[in-house]
Amino acid sequence: MRKVDYAKIREENIKNYGTKTHHLAYFADIYSARTHFIFEVLQNAEDALSRRPLPSTLGYVRFHLHHDRLEIYHNGKPFDNRDIIGICGIGEGTKAGDYTQIGKFGIGFKSVYAYSFFPQIHSEDEHFEIRRFVEPYEITITLSEDTLIVLPFDQLDKRPEWAFRKSVNADLAQFEISQAIKKLNIRTLLFLNNIEKIEWILPNGEQGFLTKENKLENKQNHWRIVEVRDHQGKREQWHIFARTIAVIDEDKEEQVTVEVAFLMDKNGKITRENDTELVISFPTEKKTELGFLIQAPFKATKSRDNIKSDDLANHQMIQTAAQLAADSLSVLRDANRLAVNSYNALPLDENDFPEDNFFRPIYNRIYEALKNKSLLPAHGGSYITSDNAKLARGKELVGLISSKQLGELFNKEKTTWLDASITSDTLPEFHSYLRNLVDKVEVTPESLVPKLTAGFFSKQSLAWLIQFIQYADEGAKILRRTPFIRLESGEQVALPEISNSKPTAWFVPSEAEKLDLSAFALVHTELAANKFVRTFLEKEGVREIDSVDMVVKSILRKYQKEPIPFIEADYRADLRQIRKAFADSNDDARVKFVGELNTVTWLACVYASGKESDKIFWKQQNTPNLYEQPNLPIPDRVNAYFLHPSVSEELNTIESTKDFLKKCLTKIVPLDFVERHILPTYPKNDSTFDESNYRNDLNWIHKAYIEGDISAKIKLKNSLKDKNWLVCHKLNNNGYIHYKNQNEPNLFSNNLMLTWFQGISNEINAYFLHPTVTSILRDVIDNLACTKNSPVITKTPDHEGYITILSYKGNHKRGLNGFDPDWEIVGLDEVINNPDLLDKRDVQLWEILKQHNQCIRGKIITSKHNDFRNPNYEDDIISKIGRKLIEKAWLPDKDGQRYKPSELLLTDLLERFDSSSINAKEVAEKLGMKKPGFEKAADELSKGNPRKRELLEWISNASEDELEKFEKLKPKMVMPQPAPSFKEGIGNLYRPQRGGIASNEAHNSNNPLSNPERYQKNANQEIEEKVIQHKITPQIIRFSLVRESPSNQKVRDFLYEEYQGRCQITNNTFLKASANTDGDAENYFEACSLLPYGNADYLNDAGNMLCVSADTLAKLKNASFVWLEDLNPIIENFKNRRPAKIESVKVKINLAEDECEITWSERHFARFVALWDKT
């Protein structure tokens, strides 16, 4: 290969351009940004790649930015002598005669001098440096497989004398070039033909790339589909159309290529792109306001922010681009690339393209194409021309009127609807564009009214008429003026002009077989039979034949002649006509109609007591003993009548007849009825009990209380309190019935029969409400019957805590702080004297004592005066119950052996006994139990000294006054507290995976219950016991955290069996790292209480818990929570379920602003329901 003569080129250029450089400063400011050289280098690479002979590798350009230089690689044709002369000259480049190249005037490469005074080029055998713009010097070889351009940054010690600009330090150069390279986007490659990949590497190691791939190409029709993407995963596909034309530039004809590119969405449909600058090989700063790109070698201003508007070649190219864009629409249509939304990519707003706008030709050409070609999207997926198009106002109109009907209405056979999705709401710009494109294109209900004639309607089917009426009712009210009502005769009529004017058509009455209706215009039976049509026409004034006249003239006559027969079916039909007459008449007509009714005995009645139920009595409105039926049986002794059921069933369905019936009837007041007819029959003989009659009495009492106001409720309670009206049974009395007053002191809650009293075989003085009472009065039982939830009977202290023990002349006695020496625990003797029973009740007894520890022993005040002047105090009085419990060996130690309280420490008790609460310690004190640690402490402290031991025992039993005196002798001191080991706690936060995965086969309990009724009953019973226990147990507020502990282990086991650790809300879980005792790894879950149970042990139940994941627990504790469904119907449906027909229950909630649902298994929800019902 011939060696390039650099000296010759250099001398020739010095001769041509001289030795001075100040005029070359022009090149330093030729572009708006000095980083623009990147695009010039890319254009040079594009040119070099285009001249490769039969390229077999991917055309690429790589920018490698270093701290002191920029290296640019490309695999285009290597530099030869001609290229070197061109790059060192001005206007001498290889592109100088090519109109389509940016560097036409030979100055493009000079832009690199904005950063480098000594650009270097290494290309195959050529290695040279360019100085003073035009002087090449051969330099040391740098090996590179492809062409390498090196741009050394400015160095202060190497600044040339001929420098024409200020120095740019390396840090600033590196920063500016880094920013410019990173701003290269995927569209940089879009219109380049030879560069298929751009790579870049920055000094900090950051890298990136842009690539381009032709996915599909049609060379015959000059279009291609190009995909561009970058290293961050951004990807775009463009459908590009190209057209080559000849333009005149400086009196020369040049061949140029004009291109139009449409962005495609993921479905391959054209979509609008908003960032659409004009492209001249690369994007410029000129906005086009188009929804697609156009590219051509336009002549731009130096800053590339505008186009030379007076240039002939520019005008030729924009006209070509306009025609190409218009022609491409047909290709896109045939290729199924157009969706309705695609039209938003077109220039739709004429205001964006005024007449003097450079891009106005594009608006015009596309407008002409859409006007004259089959390019408009039609309903059903086809395309139509504008003169056959109609645009519906509303999608419903398209569904109503077919193309055939549309053509008939507009007298044009091929008239077709445009796509129904084109509305002013969904596609406002395209909708407005179409209205300007086509004269009278929009069809509105208003424009249809004069075209919808009786002749048109008579040709349509009844089914279509029904559809039309629905459309007219739902929005297009103006269409109601048209004659769309078809009569039985086949005629078409319109609605009455005023809804309350005389109807233009009538409905046939539902029961009018014997009536002559020939004089009436009757609505066609198929229209009348349609529920929607009938409702619509009735609303618009179409109604049945005047029902008042029909009743008065045809129906009431039969009730004016005796005897009056009663055939229920016929009578109901008459009642329906009467009801209709009420509904149809206005206030004035109704007054006259009621007057007609009052003259006839047409009301069918029966005895109120139910006797002789088949006997009918005919009454008028004002019969004095005609009562409103209370839905409860009336005793035979009350002489009264009720309306026959048919009257209420037929006439209570609308307000007017309901009001009429109320005026016909006298209303029974339940409270008056109870006081007049029920309570006088009590008390009854204990040996007589008719449950049926008693149930009826209770129902009346219940009704009187529920329906009464506050004063009526008080009156009823006062009436009841002096009557022995409560049927009870005595414990172990073989079901013998007793009538008791509601204030009976030994009347206990039925729940206690299942807990405290269960197992007591002796007959004791304990009474319980009969099941009939609890079932009927269940929701008011607490208001009407004072049953006790504890076996304790004690006096109620006054507001100062005093219990009145005796109050007689000169002898007054009361207990302090709630002390009642005569208190009673019913059944106590049976419990503490029966070992088997004591084993089941000892903890319950302990809890009772905790609640009433003040009654074990206490103080009494006596005085001769009722105001307790000059009182005497009796200290440490032990009640009878207290004495029994102190002297009886009933408390178990940890081995189960029973001892007297004085023989045990509080800590000696079995674990099931509460020994830590304040109440427990008070009970221990009152029972005289050994004081915790006293024995050991006494031995240790006395060290065998009997005097010290005696003194310690004295202190332990000293009174408050004695202790107060003794405390003054000793200094007070606070013992230091132990500090927790933080380091040890942190060190233990390590949990490796251990154990294999346990099989779930044995734990699958998510199958339907074989006997849900029995399961629910057992769950209910268990909850009832817990509630009872809660009510008799003093409560302590505890933390509500549900952690693994013996107290809730049963609950956690239940949840794991039901859900295998999966969250009831998200269904998520994960395997715990630690293994269980069997060596298996279990799924992790949290047990979350719906309600805190620290002060209610009965809530420590699976029904109050959810199996949730940790993140769900955090949301439940801290985030917002709303029930989205009413639980009542869900619970009722669950209760009424059929066996083996349900596996789970779901309830929708809103948790942390997200809609989700809680899923319960059948067993779990049964426990939830038990809590719901019993607590």
Buried (B, 14 or more C-beta within 10 A) or exposed (E): EEEBBBEEBBEBBEEEBEEEBEEBEEBBEBBEEBBBBBBBBBBBBBBBBBBBEEBEEEBBBBBBBBEEBBBBBBBBBBBBBEBBBBBBBBEBBBBBEBBBBBBBEBBBBBBBBBBBBBBBBBBBEBBBBBBBBBBBEBBEEEEBEBBBBBBBBBEEEEEEEBBBBEBBEBEEBBEBBBEBBEEBBBBBBBBBEBBBBBBBBBEEEEEBBBBBBEEEEEEEEBBBBBBBBBEEEEEBBBBBBBBEBEBEBEEEEBEBBBBBBBBBBEEEBBBBBEEBBBBBBBBBEBEBBBBBBBBBBBBBEEEBBBBBEEBEBBBBBBBBBBBBBBBBBBBBBEBEBBBBBBBBBBBBEBEBBEEEBBBBBBBBBBBEBBBEBBBBBBBEEEBBBBEBBBBBBBBBBBBBBBBEBBBBBBEEEEBBBBBBBBBBEEBEBBBEBBBEBBEEBBBBBEBBBEEBEBEBBEEBEBEBBBBBBBBBBEBBEBBBBBBBBBBBEEBBBBBBEEEEEEBBBBBBBEBBEEBEEEEBBBBBEBBBEBEEBBEBBEEBBBBBBBBBEBBBEBBBEEBEEEEBEBEEEEBBBBBBBBBBBBBBBEEEBBEEBBEEBEEBBBBBBBBBBEEEEEEBBBBBBEBEEBBBBBEBBBBEEBEBBBBBEBBBEBBBEEEBBBEBBEEBBEEBBBBEBBBEBBBEEBEBEBEEBEEEEBBBBBBBBBBBBEEBEEEBBEBBEEBBEEBBBBBBBBBEBEEEBBBBBBEBBBBBBBBBBEBBBEBBEEEBEBBBBBEBBBEBBEEBBEEBBBBBBBBBBBBEBEEEEBBBBEEEEEEBBBBBEBBBBBBBBBBBBBBBEBEEBBEBBBBBBBBBBBBBBBBBBBBBBBBEEEEBEEBEEBEEBBBEBBEBBBEBEBBBBEEEEBBBBEBBBBBBBBEEBBBEEEBBBBBBBBBBBBBBEBEEEBEEEBEEEEEEBEBBEEBEEEEEEEEEEEEEEEEEEEEEEEEEEEEEEEEEEEEEEEBEEBEEEEBEBBEBBEEBEEBBEBBBBBBBBBBBBBBBBBBBEEEBEBEEEEEBEEBBEBBBBBBBBBBBBBEBBEEBEEBEEEEBBBBBBBBBBBEBBBBBBBBBBBBBBBBBBEBBBEBBEEEEEEEEEEEEEBBEEBEEBEEEEBEBBEBEBBBBEEEBBBBBBBBBBBBBBBBBBBB
